[in-house]
Amino acid sequence: MKIVHIACIAIAVGLASGDALARVPKDQVDRLDKDLTPFGSERAGSGDVPAWTGGLARPPAGVKFDPKKQNEPDPYAGDKIRFTITAANAAQYADRLMPGHKALLKLYDTYQMNVYPSHRSCALPEFVYAANKQNAAVGELTSDGDGVTGAAMGAPFPIPSNAMELMWDAKLKYRGFKVARQYAVAPVQHGGSYSLITVQDRAIVRWSDPSVKRAEDLKNIALYYVVNALAPPRLAGNIVLMHESLNAAVEPRKAWAYSPGTRRVRRAPDIAYDNVGTNTEAMSTADAIDGFNGAMDRYNWGVQGRSVMFIPYNNYAAVNVKYADLLGPNHLNQKLMRYEAHRVWNVEAKLKPGQRHIYARRVFHIDEDSHGIAGVEIYDGRGTLWRFQELQNTIAYHVPVCAIGAELVYDLIGKRYLASGLRNEEPPIDFFANYLTEGDFTPESMRTLGIR
């Protein structure tokens, strides 16, 4: 069921592709935090999708935990399953299923989707809401669509007018300023075997620096990011450092790699596009991590529409179990997964003529509240659905921050999958890693990187 975003009717009917457009008119900007949420989504509910009433902006009543020692407890543990989707009844729900979920239901008779009552739990700090309103008035795409000007902090385009603005919202969604975490990666082979990879990463999200007032002040660096493999021994000590560009056309992403075997730091321009993603065991590409990242110049982008879909949401149960209970032989333990009906934008990327990428077409499903990518269908050059990404969602309500969960990449042809961003048995994410400095994100610092 396709539905039109009411906030965009006056700006672009059906939404255009990547051309830069005029700024949002003031009467549209004024709708934020009124009939639109502070994110720019529709505040009102419809059908199975409830109205947004503020989300989880703080720990719910009765929920107590130490965020330095524990993951967030499930605030919806008492909810009952509305219904379960299996291969036998999938046709009944076809209009609300992502094509990737349809493929998994068809491929594995053990795959199921438990659908729960929907909770629009996404919430962000008030200063992000203020930034969103400012961005709506001043944020603009560069002429090629591969850069942002004017905006800072939060969603650069809370009232989007084309596909590239939706993708920029997804790439720059608020996740804190200085963040550190440890997570696990499980490359699960056909039959169920896997060896965990343990990783530590840190980031200074310069886009979310409270002192920055506009994109131009960032000098084209939106993010400092470093990832350090801790285990197994064959990978331990391998480090990747990135300085993510805000406009790849001005200067591409800068990346460096350090190998403990050679004790050398080298430039790594191949950490981009369809080169193998770091710590993915060749089961994903560099630009597919976090749903999508990096330059968008190899694709033509368009909006297919907006629809209500069953997407992974509030997946606290899947975060608070042991890995052995979560990781199944062909897919996650779906009894632990939670799906809810939410409105999503459906964005299509088609490879431009003359450009090269192993993914010829991608379709992204973007949650209207969090701006997080919930799922991606990935097609090869023959038009075959090859891989399906599913990104889990939880709300770190003590911050608050939306869309923090595991990321799955299902190889529908090879019948294996990659589970990344797992934090079940790791220390909780540190969303207030104020000890991080820009000096921690230089090539010179890579040799001495240790566990803080």
C-alpha positions in Angstrom: 0.0 0.0 0.0 1.7 3.2 -1.2 1.0 6.5 0.7 2.2 10.0 0.1 4.1 11.9 2.7 1.8 14.9 3.5 4.8 17.2 4.3 6.2 16.9 0.8 3.1 17.4 -1.4 3.8 21.1 -1.8 7.5 20.5 -2.5 7.6 17.5 -4.9 4.8 15.2 -6.0 6.2 11.6 -5.8 9.7 12.9 -5.0 12.4 13.5 -7.5 15.9 11.9 -7.8 19.1 13.6 -6.9 18.9 17.2 -8.2 19.3 20.0 -5.7 16.1 21.8 -5.0 15.0 25.0 -3.3 15.0 25.2 0.5 11.9 24.1 2.3 9.2 26.8 2.5 8.7 28.3 6.0 5.1 27.1 6.2 6.4 23.5 5.9 9.2 24.1 8.4 6.7 25.3 10.9 4.9 22.0 10.8 7.8 20.3 12.6 6.8 19.3 16.2 3.2 20.1 15.3 1.4 17.8 12.8 4.8 16.4 11.9 7.1 15.0 14.6 10.5 16.6 15.3 12.0 14.0 13.0 9.8 15.2 10.1 7.6 12.1 10.1 3.8 12.1 10.2 2.7 12.4 13.9 -0.7 10.9 13.4 -1.4 7.2 13.5 -3.2 5.2 10.9 -4.3 1.5 11.0 -1.7 -0.6 12.8 0.7 2.4 13.0 0.1 4.4 16.2 0.5 8.1 16.6 4.0 9.3 17.9 3.6 10.6 21.4 7.2 11.4 22.3 8.9 8.0 22.1 11.2 6.6 24.8 13.0 9.8 25.8 14.1 8.3 29.1 14.0 4.9 30.9 10.4 3.9 31.3 8.8 3.7 34.7 9.9 0.6 36.5 13.0 0.0 34.4 16.2 0.4 36.2 19.6 -0.6 34.9 23.3 0.5 34.9 24.1 1.5 31.3 27.8 1.1 32.0 27.3 -2.6 32.8 24.0 -3.7 31.1 22.2 -3.4 27.8 18.8 -1.8 27.9 16.1 -4.0 29.4 13.1 -4.7 27.2 10.4 -2.1 28.0 7.8 -4.1 26.1 8.5 -7.6 27.5 4.8 -7.9 28.4 3.6 -7.5 24.8 1.9 -10.5 23.2 2.5 -11.7 19.6 -0.3 -10.5 17.3 0.4 -13.2 14.7 3.2 -15.2 13.2 4.1 -15.1 9.5 5.4 -18.3 8.0 5.7 -19.6 4.4 2.2 -21.0 4.7 0.5 -17.7 5.3 3.0 -15.2 3.8 0.7 -14.4 0.9 -1.9 -13.0 3.3 0.6 -10.3 4.4 2.4 -9.9 1.0 1.8 -6.1 0.8 3.6 -5.5 4.1 6.6 -7.8 3.6 9.9 -6.7 2.2 11.0 -8.8 -0.8 13.9 -10.0 1.3 11.7 -11.4 4.0 9.5 -13.1 1.3 12.7 -14.7 0.0 13.8 -15.9 3.4 10.3 -17.3 4.2 10.4 -19.2 0.9 14.0 -20.4 1.3 13.8 -21.8 4.9 10.8 -23.6 6.4 12.2 -22.7 9.8 12.0 -19.0 9.1 9.2 -17.1 10.8 8.3 -13.5 11.7 6.5 -12.7 15.0 4.6 -9.5 14.6 3.9 -7.5 17.8 2.0 -4.3 18.6 3.8 -1.3 17.1 5.5 1.3 19.3 6.9 4.4 17.8 9.6 4.5 20.5 12.2 6.6 18.7 13.3 9.7 20.6 16.3 12.0 20.5 17.6 14.8 22.7 15.8 18.2 22.5 18.9 19.9 21.0 18.7 17.5 18.1 15.0 18.4 17.5 16.0 22.1 17.5 18.8 21.3 15.0 16.3 19.4 12.8 14.1 22.5 12.6 17.1 24.7 11.7 18.2 22.2 9.1 14.9 22.1 7.4 15.2 25.8 6.7 18.8 25.9 5.6 20.0 22.4 4.5 20.7 21.9 0.9 22.3 19.3 -1.4 25.2 20.2 -3.5 24.5 20.3 -7.3 25.5 16.6 -7.8 23.6 15.5 -4.7 26.7 13.9 -3.1 27.2 16.6 -0.5 25.4 18.7 2.1 25.6 22.4 2.9 24.0 24.6 5.5 22.8 22.0 8.0 24.5 20.4 11.0 23.5 17.9 13.7 20.6 15.6 13.3 18.8 15.0 10.0 20.0 17.4 7.3 16.7 17.1 5.5 13.9 16.3 8.0 11.4 17.3 5.3 12.9 15.5 2.4 12.2 16.3 -1.3 14.1 13.5 -3.1 15.8 10.2 -2.7 19.3 11.5 -2.1 18.1 13.6 0.8 16.5 10.5 2.3 19.8 8.7 2.0 21.7 11.6 3.6 19.2 11.6 6.5 20.0 7.9 6.9 23.8 8.4 6.7 23.9 11.4 9.1 21.2 10.3 11.6 22.0 11.2 15.2 23.9 8.6 17.1 25.8 10.7 19.6 29.0 12.8 19.4 31.8 10.7 20.8 31.0 7.0 20.9 32.9 3.8 21.7 31.8 0.2 21.6 32.9 -3.4 21.4 30.9 -5.8 19.2 31.1 -9.3 17.7 30.7 -10.5 14.1 29.5 -14.0 13.3 30.1 -15.1 9.7 27.7 -18.1 9.8 28.4 -20.7 7.1 25.9 -23.0 5.4 25.2 -25.6 8.1 25.7 -23.3 11.0 29.4 -23.2 11.8 31.0 -19.8 12.7 34.0 -18.3 14.5 33.3 -15.1 16.3 35.3 -12.0 15.4 35.6 -9.5 18.3 36.0 -5.8 17.3 36.4 -2.5 19.0 35.5 0.7 17.3 35.4 4.4 18.2 34.0 7.4 16.5 33.9 11.2 16.8 30.8 12.1 14.8 31.9 15.6 13.8 28.5 16.2 12.2 27.0 15.9 15.7 29.5 18.2 17.4 27.4 20.7 19.5 29.8 23.5 18.7 29.4 23.2 14.9 26.7 25.4 13.4 26.8 24.5 9.7 28.3 21.9 7.4 30.8 24.2 6.0 32.5 24.5 9.4 33.4 20.8 9.2 36.0 21.3 6.5 34.5 18.3 4.7 35.1 15.7 7.5 31.8 14.4 8.9 33.2 11.5 10.9 36.4 10.2 12.4 36.3 6.4 12.8 38.7 3.7 13.8 38.1 -0.1 14.1 40.4 -2.5 15.8 40.1 -6.3 15.6 40.7 -8.0 19.0 40.1 -11.6 18.1 40.7 -14.2 16.7 44.5 -14.2 16.7 44.7 -14.2 12.9 42.9 -10.8 12.8 43.9 -9.3 16.1 45.7 -6.0 15.8 44.5 -5.2 12.3 43.2 -1.6 12.4 41.4 0.6 9.9 41.1 4.4 10.3 38.7 6.5 8.3 38.1 10.2 7.8 34.6 10.3 6.2 34.0 13.0 3.7 30.9 15.2 3.8 31.3 15.7 0.0 33.1 12.9 -1.8 33.2 14.9 -5.0 35.4 17.5 -3.3 37.6 14.9 -1.7 36.9 11.1 -1.3 37.0 9.3 2.0 40.5 9.0 3.5 41.4 5.6 4.9 44.4 3.9 6.4 45.1 0.3 7.4 47.6 -1.0 9.9 48.8 -4.6 9.9 50.7 -6.0 13.0 52.5 -8.4 10.7 54.2 -5.6 8.8 54.0 -2.9 11.5 53.2 -0.5 8.7 50.4 2.0 8.2 49.4 2.4 4.6 46.8 4.4 2.7 43.7 2.2 1.9 41.7 3.8 -0.9 40.0 0.5 -1.5 37.9 0.8 1.6 35.0 2.0 -0.4 32.3 1.0 -2.9 32.1 -2.7 -3.6 35.5 -3.7 -2.1 35.2 -6.3 0.7 33.9 -4.8 3.9 36.2 -4.7 7.0 35.7 -7.8 9.2 32.9 -9.2 7.0 34.8 -12.3 5.7 33.9 -11.2 2.2 30.1 -11.5 2.9 29.4 -7.8 2.5 30.9 -4.7 0.8 32.5 -1.6 2.2 29.6 0.6 1.3 27.0 -1.7 2.7 28.0 -1.4 6.4 25.3 0.4 8.4 22.9 -0.2 5.4 24.8 2.2 3.2 27.7 4.5 3.6 30.1 6.5 1.5 29.7 8.2 -1.9 26.5 7.8 -3.8 27.9 8.8 -7.2 27.7 5.4 -8.9 23.9 5.1 -8.7 20.8 6.8 -9.9 18.5 7.3 -7.0 14.7 7.4 -6.9 11.9 7.0 -4.5 9.5 4.2 -5.1 7.0 5.5 -2.5 6.1 5.1 1.1 4.3 2.2 2.6 3.6 0.3 5.8 5.8 -2.7 6.3 6.7 -5.1 9.0 10.2 -4.2 10.0 12.5 -5.2 12.9 11.8 -2.8 15.7 12.4 -2.7 19.5 14.5 -5.9 19.3 15.6 -5.9 22.9 15.0 -9.6 23.3 17.5 -10.4 20.6 20.1 -8.2 22.3 19.8 -9.7 25.8 20.6 -13.4 25.1 23.7 -15.4 24.6 25.2 -15.7 21.2 24.6 -19.5 21.2 20.9 -18.8 21.7 20.7 -16.2 19.0 22.7 -17.6 16.1 20.9 -20.3 14.2 22.2 -22.5 11.4 20.5 -20.7 8.5 19.3 -17.5 10.2 18.9 -15.9 13.6 16.7 -17.6 16.1 13.5 -15.9 14.8 11.6 -16.6 18.0 13.7 -13.9 19.6 13.0 -11.4 16.8 10.3 -8.7 17.0 8.6 -7.1 14.0 6.2 -4.2 14.0 4.2 -2.3 11.4 5.8 1.0 10.6 5.8 3.5 7.8 8.9 3.4 5.6 10.3 5.2 2.6 11.3 2.8 -0.2 14.3 4.2 -2.1 15.8 2.5 -5.2 19.4 2.8 -6.4 20.2 1.7 -9.9 23.8 1.4 -11.2 24.6 4.2 -13.7 25.5 3.2 -17.2 29.3 2.8 -17.5 29.8 2.5 -13.7 31.1 -0.5 -11.9 29.7 -2.2 -8.8 28.9 -5.8 -7.9 25.4 -4.6 -6.8 23.5 -3.6 -9.9 20.4 -2.5 -7.9 19.5 -1.9 -4.3 16.2 -1.1 -2.6 16.3 0.5 0.8 13.5 0.6 3.4 14.0 3.6 5.7 12.0 4.1 8.9 10.2 7.4 8.9 11.0 8.2 12.5 14.6 7.1 13.1 15.8 7.7 9.5 17.4 4.3 10.0 17.6 1.8 7.2 15.6 -1.3 8.3 16.2 -3.5 5.3 17.9 -3.6 1.9 17.3 -5.9 -1.1 20.5 -6.3 -3.2 20.4 -7.5 -6.8 23.3 -8.7 -8.9 23.9 -7.9 -12.6 21.4 -10.5 -13.8 18.6 -8.9 -11.7 18.6 -11.8 -9.2 18.0 -11.0 -5.6 21.4 -12.0 -4.1 21.6 -10.5 -0.6 19.2 -9.1 1.9 20.3 -6.8 4.7 18.2 -6.6 7.9 19.1 -4.0 10.5 17.7 -4.4 14.0 16.4 -1.5 16.0 16.4 -0.7 19.7 16.2 2.6 21.5 19.0 3.5 23.9 16.5 5.4 26.0 19.0 6.6 28.6 20.6 8.8 25.9 18.2 8.8 24.0 19.4 7.5 20.6 17.4 5.5 18.0 18.2 2.5 15.9 21.0 0.7 17.7 21.0 -3.0 17.0 22.6 -5.8 15.1 23.0 -5.9 11.3 22.3 -9.0 9.2 23.4 -9.8 5.7 21.7 -12.9 4.3 23.3 -14.5 1.2 20.2 -16.0 -0.4 22.2 -17.8 -3.1 25.1 -19.2 -0.9 22.7 -19.9 2.0 24.9 -18.3 4.7 24.7 -15.1 6.6 26.7 -12.4 8.4 25.6 -11.1 11.8 27.5 -8.0 12.8 27.2 -5.3 15.5 26.4 -8.0 18.1 26.7 -6.6 21.6 24.9 -9.3 23.6 28.0 -10.5 25.5 30.1 -7.3 25.1 30.3 -4.3 27.3 27.5 -1.8 26.7 28.0 1.0 24.1 29.6 4.1 25.6 27.6 7.0 24.1 29.5 9.5 26.2 33.1 8.7 25.3 34.3 12.2 26.1 37.9 10.9 26.6 38.2 10.6 22.8 40.1 13.4 21.0 40.9 14.0 17.4 44.4 13.0 18.1 43.2 9.4 18.5 42.2 9.4 14.9 45.5 10.0 13.1 47.6 7.6 11.1 50.4 8.1 13.7 48.1 6.9 16.5 47.3 3.6 14.9 50.4 1.7 16.0 49.8 2.5 19.6 46.1 1.9 19.7 45.1 -0.1 22.8 41.9 -1.1 24.6 40.8 1.8 26.7 
